[in-house]
Amino acid sequence: MSQSSEYATVATLAKRYDVGPATIWRWSANPKHPFPQPIKLGPNCTRWRIEDIEAFEARCKEVA
């Protein structure tokens, strides 16, 4: 059973959170930050699953 996912680029996420792309990479690299981990789709293609981003945002709203 295959389930399709939607993916976001680092540029899309940077715009979504009004930060620079380096900030998205820094959040992802920090094991203490709850930001979702990216998925490597190919040798030069790294993306974040939209469902992971939405779940992260929901968790943040619960804490706030």
N, C-alpha and C positions, 0 to 999 in steps of 0.2 A: 504494500500500500504506500503510494507516494503522496506527499503533501507538499505543495509549493509554498515557498516563503517569499516575502518581499524583503529587500535589502536596502540599506542606506549607506552612502559613501561618507567618508570623513568630512567632506565639504558640506554635505547635506546636514550632518549632525552639528557641525560648527555653526551653520546658519540657524538651525533650530534652537540652539542654546545661546546664540549671540556671543560666541567665543571663537578663538582662532583654532585652526586644525591641530596645532601643536598641543593645545589644551585637551582635546579629545584623546590624542595619543597618550598624553601624560596620565589622564584619568584611567585609561585602559591598562596602562603599565603598572599602576599603583595597586598592589594587592590589598591595601587597606581601603581603597575607594570602591564603593559598590557599583560603579559603572560596568555595564556588560562588556564581556570580552568579544573582540571581533572574530570573524570566521574567515579563514583563508580559503578563497574559492579557486585560486590559481596562483602561479608564481608571482604575478604582479597585480593581484586582485584580492583586496581585503575589504570586507564589508561587515556591517552590523545588522542582525536580524531585527526588523521593525518590531516584531512581537517581544523581543528581549528589551528593546528600548521602552516600549509602552509599559511593560511589567516594571521596569526600573522607575519610571515616572509615577506609576501607581503606588509603589512602595514609598517613594519620597513624599507623596501626598498624605499617606497614612501617618508618617512621622511628623509632618508639619502641623 
